[in-house]
Amino acid sequence: MGKIDLHLSIDADLLKRAEAAGVDPSEALEAALSSLPDQGVHDQGSAFRGDDAAAEARAAAWATENAEAIKDYNRRIAERGVFGEDWRRW
């Protein structure tokens, strides 16, 4: 895959320190992004690559892990309604 131009903001002092140390900001960013794990809760790498199967697997795992809380939330809403529902005019 080819490279693209990207506009980023960076702290001026940090950029000066990097340049003084001979660090190329583009190479440093690529190295940092390529070191991201390929799986796990905090992995967004597969989402960047368009890996729909991995995204669906993460969503299914999240739903399973949070099923009890979702069930409880839905029960409370069914019993009490949503906050401010009585003031809503639409």
C-alpha distances in whole Angstrom, upper triangle without the diagonal:
4,7,10,13,15,19,20,24,25,29,30,32,29,27,30,30,27,27,30,29,26,23,20,20,16,16,18,16,13,16,18,15,14,17,18,19,18,21,24,26,24,20,18,15,15,16,13,11,14,16,19,21,20,21,24,25,25,27,30,30,31,33,35,36,37,39,42,42,40,44,46,44,45,48,49,48,50,53,53,50,48,49,50,50,54,53,51,52,49
4,7,10,13,16,18,22,23,27,28,30,27,25,28,28,25,25,28,27,24,22,18,18,14,14,17,15,13,16,18,15,15,19,19,22,20,24,27,28,26,22,20,17,18,18,15,14,16,19,22,24,23,24,27,28,28,30,33,33,33,36,38,38,39,41,45,44,42,46,48,46,46,50,51,49,51,54,54,51,49,50,51,51,55,54,51,52,50
4,7,9,13,15,18,20,23,24,26,24,21,24,25,22,22,25,24,22,19,15,14,11,12,15,13,10,14,16,14,14,18,18,21,21,24,26,27,25,22,19,17,18,18,14,14,17,20,23,25,24,24,28,29,28,30,33,33,33,36,38,38,39,41,44,43,42,45,47,45,46,50,50,48,51,54,53,51,48,48,49,50,54,52,50,51,49
4,6,10,12,16,18,22,23,25,23,21,24,25,22,22,25,25,23,20,16,15,11,13,15,13,12,16,17,15,16,19,20,22,22,25,27,28,25,22,19,17,19,18,14,15,17,20,23,26,25,24,28,29,28,30,33,33,33,35,38,38,38,41,44,42,41,44,46,44,45,48,48,47,49,52,51,49,46,46,47,48,51,50,47,48,46
4,7,10,13,16,19,20,23,21,18,21,23,20,20,23,24,21,19,15,13,10,13,15,13,13,16,17,16,17,21,21,24,24,27,29,29,26,24,21,19,21,20,16,18,20,23,26,29,27,27,30,32,30,31,35,35,34,37,40,39,39,42,45,43,42,45,47,44,45,49,49,47,50,53,51,49,46,46,47,47,51,49,47,48,46
4,6,10,12,16,17,20,18,16,19,21,18,19,22,23,21,18,15,12,10,13,14,11,12,16,16,14,16,19,19,23,23,25,27,27,23,22,19,18,20,19,15,17,19,22,25,28,26,25,28,30,28,29,33,33,32,35,37,37,37,39,42,40,39,43,44,41,43,46,46,44,47,50,48,46,43,42,43,44,48,46,44,45,43
4,7,10,14,15,18,16,14,18,20,18,18,22,22,21,18,15,12,11,15,15,12,14,18,17,16,19,21,21,25,25,27,28,28,24,23,20,20,22,21,18,20,22,25,27,30,28,27,30,32,30,31,34,35,33,36,38,38,37,40,43,40,39,43,44,41,43,46,46,44,47,49,48,45,42,41,42,43,47,45,43,44,42
4,7,10,12,15,13,12,15,17,15,16,20,20,19,16,14,11,10,14,13,11,13,16,15,14,18,19,19,23,24,26,27,26,22,21,19,19,22,20,17,20,22,25,27,30,28,26,30,31,29,30,33,33,32,34,37,36,36,39,41,38,38,42,42,40,41,45,44,43,46,48,46,44,41,40,41,42,46,44,42,43,42
4,7,9,12,11,10,13,15,14,15,18,19,19,17,15,11,12,16,14,12,16,18,16,16,20,21,21,24,26,28,28,27,23,23,21,21,24,23,20,23,25,28,30,33,30,29,32,33,31,31,35,35,33,36,38,37,36,40,41,39,38,42,43,40,42,45,44,43,46,48,46,44,40,39,40,42,45,43,42,43,42
4,6,9,7,7,10,12,11,13,15,16,16,14,13,10,12,15,13,11,15,17,15,16,19,20,20,24,26,28,28,27,23,23,22,22,25,24,22,25,27,29,31,34,31,30,33,34,31,33,36,35,33,36,39,37,37,40,42,39,39,43,43,41,43,46,45,44,47,49,47,46,42,41,42,44,47,45,44,46,45
4,6,5,6,9,10,11,12,14,16,17,15,15,12,15,17,15,14,18,19,17,19,22,22,22,26,29,30,30,29,25,25,24,25,28,27,25,28,30,33,35,37,34,33,36,37,34,35,38,37,35,38,41,38,38,42,43,41,41,45,44,42,44,47,46,45,49,50,48,47,43,42,43,45,48,46,45,47,46
4,5,5,6,9,10,11,12,14,15,14,14,12,15,18,16,16,19,20,19,21,24,25,25,29,31,33,33,32,28,29,27,28,31,30,28,31,33,35,38,40,37,36,39,40,37,38,42,41,39,42,44,42,42,46,47,44,45,48,48,46,48,51,50,49,52,54,52,50,47,45,46,48,51,49,48,50,49
4,5,5,6,9,10,10,12,14,14,15,13,17,18,16,17,20,21,19,22,25,24,25,29,32,34,33,32,29,29,29,29,32,32,29,32,35,37,39,41,38,37,41,41,38,40,43,42,40,43,45,43,43,46,48,45,46,49,49,47,49,52,51,50,54,55,53,52,48,47,48,50,53,51,50,52,51
4,5,5,6,9,10,11,12,11,12,10,14,15,12,13,17,17,16,18,21,21,22,25,28,30,30,29,26,26,25,25,29,29,26,29,32,34,36,38,35,34,38,38,35,37,40,38,37,40,42,40,40,44,45,43,43,47,47,45,47,50,49,48,52,53,52,50,47,45,47,49,52,50,49,51,51
4,5,5,6,9,10,11,9,9,8,11,13,11,12,16,16,16,18,20,21,22,26,28,31,31,31,27,27,26,25,29,29,26,28,31,33,36,38,35,34,38,38,36,37,41,39,38,41,43,41,42,45,47,44,45,49,49,47,49,52,51,50,53,55,53,52,48,47,48,51,54,52,50,52,51
4,5,5,6,9,10,10,11,10,14,15,14,15,19,19,19,21,23,24,25,29,32,34,34,34,30,30,29,29,32,32,30,32,35,37,39,41,39,38,42,42,39,41,44,43,42,45,47,45,45,49,50,48,48,52,52,50,52,55,54,53,57,58,57,55,52,50,51,54,57,55,54,55,55
4,5,5,6,9,9,11,11,14,15,13,15,18,18,17,20,22,22,24,27,30,32,32,32,29,29,29,28,32,32,29,32,35,36,39,41,38,37,41,41,38,40,43,42,40,44,46,43,44,47,49,47,47,51,51,49,52,55,53,53,57,58,56,55,52,50,52,54,57,55,54,56,56
4,5,5,6,5,7,7,11,11,9,12,15,14,14,17,19,19,21,25,27,30,30,30,27,27,26,25,29,29,27,29,32,33,36,38,35,35,39,38,36,38,41,40,39,42,44,42,42,46,48,46,46,50,50,48,51,54,53,52,56,57,56,54,51,50,52,54,57,55,54,56,55
4,5,5,5,7,8,11,12,11,14,16,16,17,19,21,22,24,27,30,33,33,34,30,29,29,28,31,31,28,30,34,35,38,40,37,37,41,41,39,41,44,43,42,45,47,45,46,49,51,49,49,53,53,51,54,57,56,55,59,60,59,57,54,53,54,56,59,58,56,58,57
4,5,8,10,12,15,15,14,17,19,19,19,22,24,24,26,29,32,35,35,36,32,32,31,30,34,34,32,33,37,38,41,43,40,40,44,44,41,43,47,45,44,48,49,47,48,51,53,51,52,55,55,54,56,59,58,58,61,63,61,59,56,55,56,59,62,60,59,61,60
4,6,9,11,14,13,12,15,17,16,17,20,21,21,24,27,30,32,33,34,30,30,30,28,32,33,30,32,35,36,40,41,38,38,42,42,39,42,45,43,42,46,47,45,46,50,51,49,50,54,54,52,55,58,57,57,60,62,60,59,56,55,56,58,62,60,59,61,60
4,6,9,12,11,11,14,16,15,16,19,20,20,23,27,29,32,33,34,30,30,29,28,31,32,29,30,34,35,38,40,37,38,41,41,39,41,44,43,42,46,47,45,47,50,52,50,51,54,55,53,55,58,58,57,61,62,61,60,56,56,57,59,62,61,59,61,60
4,6,9,8,7,10,12,11,13,16,17,17,20,23,25,28,29,30,27,26,25,24,27,28,25,27,30,32,35,36,34,34,38,37,35,38,41,39,39,42,44,42,43,46,48,47,47,51,51,50,52,55,54,54,57,59,58,56,53,52,54,56,59,58,56,58,57
4,6,5,6,9,10,11,12,14,15,17,19,23,25,28,29,30,26,25,24,22,26,26,23,24,28,30,33,35,32,32,36,36,34,36,40,38,38,41,43,41,42,46,48,46,46,50,51,49,51,54,54,53,56,58,57,55,52,51,53,55,58,56,55,56,55
4,5,5,6,9,10,10,12,14,15,17,21,23,26,27,27,24,22,21,20,23,24,21,22,26,27,30,32,30,30,33,34,32,34,37,36,35,38,40,39,39,43,45,43,43,47,47,46,47,51,50,49,52,55,53,51,48,48,49,51,54,53,51,53,51
4,5,5,6,9,10,11,12,14,16,20,21,24,26,26,23,21,20,18,21,21,18,19,23,25,28,30,28,28,31,32,30,32,35,34,34,37,39,38,39,42,44,43,42,46,47,45,47,50,50,49,52,54,53,51,48,48,49,50,54,52,50,52,50
4,5,5,6,9,10,10,12,15,18,20,23,25,26,23,21,20,18,21,22,19,19,23,25,28,30,27,28,31,31,30,32,35,34,34,37,39,38,39,42,44,43,43,46,47,46,48,51,51,50,53,55,54,52,49,49,51,52,56,54,53,54,53
4,5,5,6,9,10,11,13,17,19,22,23,24,20,19,19,17,20,21,18,20,23,25,28,29,27,27,31,30,28,31,34,33,32,36,37,35,37,40,42,41,41,44,45,44,46,49,48,48,51,53,52,50,47,47,49,50,54,53,51,53,51
4,5,5,6,8,10,11,15,17,20,21,21,18,16,15,14,17,18,15,17,20,22,25,27,24,24,28,28,26,28,31,30,29,33,34,33,34,37,39,38,38,41,42,41,42,46,45,45,48,50,49,47,44,44,46,47,50,49,48,49,48
4,5,5,6,9,10,14,15,18,20,21,18,16,15,13,16,17,14,15,18,20,23,25,22,22,26,26,25,27,30,29,29,32,34,33,34,37,40,38,38,42,43,41,43,46,46,45,48,51,50,48,45,45,47,48,52,51,49,51,49
4,6,5,6,9,12,14,17,19,21,18,16,16,13,16,18,16,16,20,21,24,25,23,23,27,27,25,28,30,29,29,32,34,32,34,37,39,38,38,42,43,42,43,47,47,46,49,51,51,49,46,46,48,50,53,52,51,53,51
4,6,5,7,11,13,16,17,18,15,13,13,12,15,17,15,16,19,20,23,24,21,22,25,25,23,25,28,27,26,30,31,30,31,34,36,35,35,39,40,38,40,43,43,43,46,48,47,46,43,43,45,47,50,49,48,50,48
4,5,6,9,11,14,15,16,13,11,10,8,12,13,11,12,16,16,20,21,18,18,22,22,20,22,25,24,24,27,29,28,29,32,35,33,33,37,38,36,38,41,41,41,44,46,45,44,41,41,43,44,48,47,45,47,46
4,5,8,9,13,15,17,14,12,11,9,12,14,12,12,16,16,19,20,17,18,22,22,20,23,26,24,25,28,29,28,30,33,36,35,35,38,39,38,40,43,43,43,45,48,47,46,43,44,46,47,51,50,48,50,48
4,6,9,12,13,15,13,11,12,10,13,15,14,14,18,18,21,21,18,19,23,22,20,23,25,24,24,27,28,27,29,32,34,33,34,37,38,37,39,42,42,42,45,47,47,46,43,43,46,47,51,50,48,51,49
4,6,9,10,12,9,7,8,7,10,12,11,13,16,15,18,18,15,16,19,18,16,19,22,20,20,24,25,23,25,28,31,30,30,33,35,34,35,38,39,39,41,43,43,42,39,40,42,43,47,47,45,47,45
4,6,7,10,8,6,9,7,9,12,13,13,16,14,17,16,13,14,17,16,14,17,19,17,18,22,22,21,23,26,29,28,28,32,33,32,34,37,38,38,40,42,42,41,39,40,42,43,47,47,45,48,46
4,7,10,10,6,8,6,7,10,11,11,13,11,14,13,10,12,15,13,12,16,17,16,17,20,21,20,23,25,28,28,28,31,33,32,33,36,37,37,39,42,42,41,39,40,42,43,47,47,45,47,45
4,7,8,5,8,8,8,11,13,13,14,11,13,12,8,10,13,10,9,13,14,12,14,17,17,17,19,22,24,24,24,27,29,29,30,33,34,34,36,39,39,38,36,37,40,41,44,45,43,45,43
4,6,5,9,10,10,12,14,15,16,14,15,14,10,11,13,11,8,12,13,11,11,15,15,14,16,19,22,21,22,25,26,26,28,30,31,31,34,36,36,35,33,35,38,38,42,42,41,43,42
4,6,8,11,11,12,15,16,17,15,15,15,11,11,13,11,7,10,12,9,9,13,13,12,14,17,19,18,19,22,23,23,25,27,28,28,31,33,33,32,30,31,34,35,38,39,37,40,38
4,6,9,11,11,13,15,16,15,16,16,13,12,15,13,10,12,15,13,12,16,17,15,16,20,22,21,21,25,26,25,27,29,30,30,32,35,34,33,31,31,34,35,39,39,37,40,38
4,6,7,8,10,11,13,12,13,14,10,10,13,12,10,12,15,13,13,17,18,17,19,21,24,23,23,26,28,27,29,32,32,32,34,37,37,35,33,34,36,37,41,41,39,42,40
4,6,5,6,9,10,10,12,13,10,9,12,13,10,12,15,15,14,17,19,19,20,22,25,24,24,27,29,27,28,32,32,32,34,37,36,35,32,33,35,36,40,40,38,40,38
4,5,5,6,9,9,11,13,10,10,14,14,12,15,18,17,17,20,22,21,23,25,28,27,27,30,32,31,32,35,36,35,37,40,40,38,36,37,39,40,43,43,41,43,41
4,5,5,6,5,8,9,7,7,11,11,10,13,15,15,16,19,20,20,22,24,27,27,26,29,31,30,31,34,35,34,36,39,39,38,35,37,39,39,43,43,41,43,40
4,5,5,6,7,10,8,6,10,12,10,12,15,15,15,18,20,20,21,23,26,26,24,28,30,28,29,32,33,32,34,37,37,35,33,34,36,36,40,40,37,39,37
4,6,8,10,13,11,10,14,15,14,15,19,19,19,21,24,24,25,27,30,29,28,31,33,31,32,36,36,35,37,40,40,38,35,36,38,38,42,42,39,41,38
4,6,9,11,10,10,14,15,15,16,19,20,20,23,24,25,26,28,31,31,29,33,35,33,34,37,38,37,39,42,42,40,38,39,41,41,45,44,42,43,41
4,6,9,9,8,11,13,13,14,17,18,19,21,23,24,25,26,30,29,27,30,33,31,31,35,36,35,37,40,40,38,35,37,39,39,42,42,39,41,38
4,6,6,6,9,10,11,13,15,16,17,19,20,21,23,24,28,28,26,29,32,30,31,34,35,34,36,39,39,37,36,37,39,39,43,43,40,42,39
4,5,5,6,9,10,10,12,14,15,16,18,20,21,22,26,26,24,26,29,28,28,31,33,32,33,36,37,35,33,35,37,37,40,41,38,39,37
4,5,5,6,9,10,10,12,14,15,16,18,20,21,24,25,23,25,28,28,28,31,33,32,33,36,37,35,34,36,38,38,42,42,40,41,39
4,5,5,6,9,10,10,12,14,15,16,18,20,23,23,22,25,27,27,27,30,32,31,33,36,36,35,33,35,38,37,41,42,39,41,39
4,5,5,6,9,10,11,12,14,15,16,18,21,21,20,23,25,24,24,28,29,28,30,33,33,32,30,32,34,34,38,38,36,38,35
4,5,5,6,9,10,10,12,14,15,16,20,20,18,20,23,23,23,26,28,27,28,31,32,30,29,31,34,33,37,37,35,37,34
4,5,5,6,9,10,11,12,14,15,19,19,18,20,23,23,23,26,28,28,29,32,33,31,30,32,35,35,39,39,37,40,37
4,5,5,6,9,10,10,12,14,17,17,16,19,22,21,22,25,26,26,28,30,31,30,28,30,33,33,37,37,35,38,36
4,5,5,6,9,10,11,12,15,15,14,16,19,18,19,22,23,23,24,27,28,26,25,27,30,30,33,34,32,34,32
4,5,5,6,9,10,10,14,15,13,15,18,18,18,21,23,23,24,27,28,27,26,28,31,31,34,36,34,36,34
4,5,5,6,9,10,13,14,13,16,18,18,19,22,23,24,25,28,29,28,27,29,32,32,36,37,35,38,36
4,5,5,6,8,11,11,11,14,16,15,17,19,21,21,23,25,26,25,24,26,29,29,32,33,32,35,33
4,6,5,6,9,10,8,11,13,13,14,16,18,18,20,22,23,23,22,24,27,27,30,32,30,33,31
4,5,5,8,10,10,11,14,15,15,17,19,20,21,23,25,25,24,26,30,29,33,34,33,36,34
4,6,8,9,10,12,13,14,16,18,19,20,22,24,25,25,24,26,29,29,33,34,33,36,35
4,6,5,6,9,10,11,12,14,16,17,18,20,21,21,20,22,26,26,29,30,29,32,31
4,6,5,6,9,10,11,12,14,15,16,18,20,20,20,22,26,25,28,30,29,32,31
4,5,5,6,9,10,11,12,14,15,17,18,19,19,21,25,25,28,30,29,32,31
4,5,5,6,9,10,11,12,14,15,16,17,16,18,22,22,25,27,26,30,29
4,5,5,6,9,10,11,12,14,15,15,15,17,20,20,23,25,24,27,26
4,5,5,6,9,10,11,12,14,15,15,18,21,21,23,26,25,28,27
4,5,5,6,9,10,11,12,13,14,16,20,19,22,24,24,27,27
4,5,5,6,9,10,10,11,11,13,16,16,19,21,21,24,23
4,5,5,6,9,10,10,10,13,17,15,18,21,20,23,22
4,5,5,6,9,10,11,14,17,16,19,21,21,24,23
4,5,5,6,7,9,11,14,14,16,19,19,22,22
4,5,5,5,6,9,12,11,14,16,16,19,18
4,6,6,9,12,14,12,14,18,17,20,19
4,6,9,12,14,13,14,18,18,21,21
4,7,8,11,10,11,14,15,18,19
4,7,9,7,9,12,12,15,15
4,6,6,9,11,10,14,14
4,6,8,9,10,13,14
4,5,5,6,10,12
4,5,5,9,10
4,6,8,10
4,6,9
4,6
4
